[in-house]
Amino acid sequence: MNIEQHYNDAKEVYSRYGVDTDKALKTMSQIPVSIHCWQGDDCAGFEGEEGITGGGILATGNYAGRARNGKELRMDFEKAMSLIPGNLRFNIHAMYRESEKNVDRDEITIEHFQKWIEWAKKLDIALDFNPTYFSHPKAAAGYTLSSKDKSIRDFWIEHTKRCRKIGCEIGKALGRVCMNNIWIPDGSKDFPVDRYGYRIILRDALDEIFEEKYPETCLLDAVESKLFGIGSEAYVVGSHEFYIGYALTRNIMLTMDAGHYHPTETISDKLPALLPFMDRLLLHVSRPMRWDSDHVVLFDDATRAIAQEIVRAEALEKVSIALDFFDASINRISAWVIGSRATAKSLLFALLEPRDLLLKEETSANLGNRLALLEEVKTLPFSAVWDKYCIDQNVPAGSDWLKAVEEYEKTELAKR
């Protein structure tokens, strides 16, 4: 396959619509995407647990080869990274701390993440961070930062404060801002009477957590909302309305997860509504299937719509993109690669949209022309531009990456 020739042919076709494919490729190479560590080990972490023990999180499947420690997880991601084009970051949870001495979550410090920092320096990538509020005895009752038990609440407040400090020190060490995302599983399986009271407690706990200010050059905080979870089907304290209000009044970044809404809602619809009021947004790109099931992201309508809204709003500098899915039923490295490449494809597809031409027709009220052009764009030679992007980024084009994963499974994963 002559990728260069196919690209040159595609470049000419796109130019007829006023699209500069070279410019799109350059822009694409600069968009950071944060890839999550928990796909590699099914959200088990390194605290001695074999797997998840609760808190609204569930990874299903038992495919062989799960990473069992930091060394294996880092090695697996390096293999995945060699097959994913673009400007990549890596996203870790607090439960991925590494230390010889067992410490609880309200005792963690930057020392427990030094191996991650040194590894990130070696790969020249940024790290993002998340406090971990699930899979812990003090989360078993269903409430953490909104708990009416002060001792429980204080434990998680201390944990979050330490995570913010760790995130800032990670940012300083790597010279790149660290995104610290707060998601709590707090809620109720059936309807509580005091919905308001839990939210006042959560508001005050967050206010205490955010009292200490850190430079935005090293740390950016975000709060992540949710509609429902496993064991919190009736009520989630950190709802969308709650966190939108909190983010706007406290100048905290809002995180929107593609799976955290009603099945008829999409974050692509919400982006242009929130961007006029928020300086920054963080997205967790996932694929829900009937519920917040965190399936591997695909190059589908929903993912393309997210990318299109970001590009159409000229918000690439305002919207940070992270991935959040975990599938234990397939090769975990394949899952990383499929989801990451699908996200990159969606962004590139959006960058190749003839925005100026579409806006011209829309402004002139030629809505039939606009609709026709949107349909024509779907069959332009996108794959040729995508293949060019892959080889420019020194990763395999097409399905050639499958061979590398198959070989890695034979030589490494099969031994676990």
N, C-alpha and C positions, 0 to 999 in steps of 0.2 A: 504494500500500500504506500503510495507516494503522498505522504501527509502534507508536505510543503506545497505540492501542486494542487492538491484538493483545497488547501487553505487559500491559496491565491485565487482559485476559482470562486470560492465562497466570499472572499474579500470583495471581489468585483460585484457579486450579486448584492451583498449588503450595502455597497456604496450607492447603488441605485435608489436605496431608501434613505440615503443620507447618514448611514451608520459607518463610523470609522472603527473597523475591527482591531486595528493595531492599538488604538487608544483604549478600547474595551479590555484588551488583554493586559495592558499596562496597569489599568485601574484594578482589574481583578487580582493581579499579583500582590497588590498592596492592602487588600481587605483582610483583616485578621479574623480568624475563626477559632474559637476555643473548644477544644475537643476534650471530652470528659473521661476521667480515669475509670469510672465505675463500670463501663462496658467490659473492661478487661478482666474483672474478677467478680461480676454479678453483685456488686455493692456489698461485698463481704467485709472489706477493710482489713486492717492489720491489728485488731485488738484481741485476737484469740478466738473470735467466733468463726464457726464454719460457714455462717451465712446470716441472712437478715433475721432479726428476732422481733420485728414489729415496727409500727410507726408509719403505716400507709405506704410502704415500699414493698415491691415484690418482683423478683426476677424469676422467670419460669424457664425450665429446661435443664438438662444435665449433660450438655455436650462436653466432651473431654477437652482438657487443656486449660482450665481456669488458672489464671495467675494466682499464686499462693503467697507471694511476698513482694516487696518493693522491687527487688532485682528482676524478678520475672515480669512484673507489670511494666517496668520501664523498658525492658528488652522487647516485650511484645509491642509496645507502642512505637518503638523505634522501627520495627519492621513495618507496622502500619503507616508510619510517617513517610517511609521511603516510597509508598505507593499513593500518597495523597498530595495533590498539587496545592501550592498556595502558602500564605503567611499564617502559620499555625501557632496556637497557644495550647497550653495543657491545663486542665481544670481538676483540682484535687479536693477531697473532703478532709475534714479534721480527723476522721477515723483512719486515715491512711498515714498517721504518724508512725515513726519508726524509732524505737528506743529499746535498750536492753532491760531497763527497769519499767515495770508496769505502772502507768500513771493514769489517773482518771481524767475526764475531759475538762474538768475545771482546774487542771494542773499543767496542761500542755504549754509548751514554749517553742520558740523558734528553733531551739536545738533539736527538737524532734522532727524537723523537716529539712535539716541540712543536706541530707542525701538528695532530696528533690531539688534543692537549690543548685547544688553542684552539677547535677545531671542537666538541669535547664541551661546552666551556663555553657556546658559542653555542647549542647545542641543549639545554643543561641535562640532560645524561645522564652516567652513570658509564661508565668504561672498565674492561675486564678485560684480562688480559695472559697470554701464553704464550711461554716459550722455544721456539725452533725447532731441532729436532734432526735434521731431514730435509733433503733437497735441498742437500747440502753435501759437498765432497770428504772431509771428516773424518768423515763418516757412511757412506761407501761400503762399508766393511768389515763393516757390520752392527751395530757396537757403538759407543756414545757414552760415557755415564757409567759403563758397566760394562766398558769396553774394558780389555784387559790391557796395552795400549800406554799407558804413563803420559803421554806427550806428547799423545796423543789425548784421554785422560781429563781431563787438566788443562785442555785447551782448552775442553771442554764444562762442566767445573766452573766455570771463569771466566765462561763465557757465562751460566750459570744464576745465579751470584752477581750479575752485572750486571743480569739480568732482574728479580731480586727487588728490587734497589735501584731500578730504573726503575719497577716496579710500585708500590713504596711512594711514590715521588715523584709518580706519577700520582694516587694516592689522596689525597695531601696537596694537590696542586694543585686537585683537583676537590671536595675535602671529602667524598668518599665512598670507602668501602673498595674496593680493587682486588683481585680474585681472580686469583692467579697460579697457573696450572695446569701441572704438569710431566707431560708424556707423552713417553717415549722409545721409539723403534722397535726397540730392541736385541733381538736374538734370532738364531735359526739356521733355515735352510731344512730341515736334517736334524738328527737328534738329536746333541747334543754330549755328550761324556763328563763334562765338568766343569760340570754345571748349578749345583751348590752354589757353586763358586768365583766364577762371574760374579755371583751374588747377594750374596756377601760384599763384593765390590768395589763393587757398586751401593749396598749399605747404607752402606758407609764413605764413599763419594762424597757421598751425600745428607747424611750426618751433618756432613761438612765444609761443605757448602752451607748447611745450616740453623744453623750455629754462630752466625751473626750474627742477632740478634733484631730484629724490627721491630714497631712498635705495631700491634695488631690493628685500630685505627681507620683505618689506611691500607693494610695488606696482610694478606691471608689466603692462605696457601700450601695447595696441594692436589696430591696425587699420583694419577695415573690409570692404572688397570690395563688389561690386555688379554689375551685368550686366544690369539690368533694374528694375524699380519699377512702382507702380501705379502712373501715372502722370509724370513718367520719362522714358517712353518707348523708346525714341529715344536716350537719352544721360544721363549718370550718371557721375558726376564729379569724384567721388571716384571709378574709374574702377579698374579692376584687375591689369592691367599693371601699372597704377598710383601707387597703394599701394604696389605692389611688389617692384617697384623702390624706393619708399619712405622707406619702411621697411628695405631694404638692405642698403641704404645709411645713414639711421639715427639710425640703430640698434634698431628698434622698432619691436615688435612682430606682425606678420601678422595673421589675422583671416580669415579663409575660411568657408563659410556657404554652406551647401550641396544644398541649393536652389538658390544660387546666380550666377549660371552659365547657359550657353546654355543647353538645354535639353540633348544634346549629350555629355556633359562634366560631369565628376565626380571628386570630390575632392580626391577620392582614387587614381586616376591616377596622380594627381598633388603632392600628398604627397612625393613620392620617388624622384620627380624632385626638390622639394624645400628643402628637409631636408639636402642635402649636403651643402647648402649655408646659412641655418638659424639655429641659436642655439635653437630657440623655435618657436612653432606654436600653435595657438589656433583654435579649430574647433567648429563650431556651427552645431550640427547634427540635421537635419531636414528631411522632406520628401516632395519634390516638386511634384505636380501633374499637368503637362502641363505648370505650371508657378511657381513662388516662392510663393506657397500657404501655406507653413508651416503646412502640415498635421502631425498628430501624427506619430512619428517614429515607424517603425515595424522591426521585425526580418527578413528583406528581403535581397535580393542580394546586394543592394547598401550599406546598413548599415554594413553587414558582410564584404564587400570589404574594407570599411574604416578601420574597426578594424583589418582586416588581414594585411593591408599595414603597420599599426602602429607596430604590433607585428613582422611582417617579417623584418622590418627595425630596430628592437630592439630600438624603439623610444618612449617607454612609459614614459621616463623621459623628453623627448623633446616636446611631443605633449600633450597639455591640452585639455580636452574634456568637452564641454558644450552643453546643449540642447536648441533648439529654435523652438518651435512650439506652436500653440494656436488654439484650436478647441472649439468653443462655441456651437456646435450642439450636444455634448454628455456630460455626467457627467465629470466635469473638473478634478476631482480627479482620475477617471478612466483613463483619458487622460494622466495625469502625470505618473500614475503607468504603463500603457501599454508602453508608450514611454521610460521610464527609464529602465524598465525591458528588453525591446527589445534591448536597447543599451548595457546593461550588458550582455545579452545573446550573443550578437555579439562579445563582447570582450572575453568572456569565450570560445566561439567557436573558435576564433582565437588562443587563448592560447593552445587549445587542438589539434591544427594542428601539424602533425608530421614533423616539419620544418627540422630537421636534416636529416631525411630520404628523404624528397623531394629535399633538396639541394644536397644530395649525388647523386641522380638519375640525377638531372639537370647538375651537374658538370661532371658527366660521360657521358653526352649526351644521356642518356636513356630516351628520352622525351616521349616515349610511356608509360614507367613505371610511369613517373611523372604524366602524364595525368590520368592514371588508378588509381593511389593513390589519386589524388585530387577528383576523383569520389567516391572512397570507403569511404573517410573521411566524405562525406555528410550523410552517413547512419550509422555511428558509433553511439553507444548509448549515445548521447549527453544529452538527457533529464534527464537521471539518474544522471549525474554529475551536471546539473543545479538544480535539486531538492535538491541534497545534499548541494549545495552552499546556497540555500534559507534557509534551516533549520539551517545550521551552522550560518547564519546571523540573525536568529530569526525572519524570515518573512515567510508567508505562501508559500508552494510549490504549483505548478500547478495553478489551477483556484480558489483555496480556498479563495484568497484575495477578490473575488467578493462579498462574503457574508459581509465582513466588510464594503465595500463601500455602499452596499445596505442598511445596518443598519444605517450608517452615513447619508445617504440621507434622510431616514425617520425621524431621530431624530434631524438633524441640517439643512441640505440644504433646506428641504421642508418648513421651517419657513421663508425663505428669500423672 
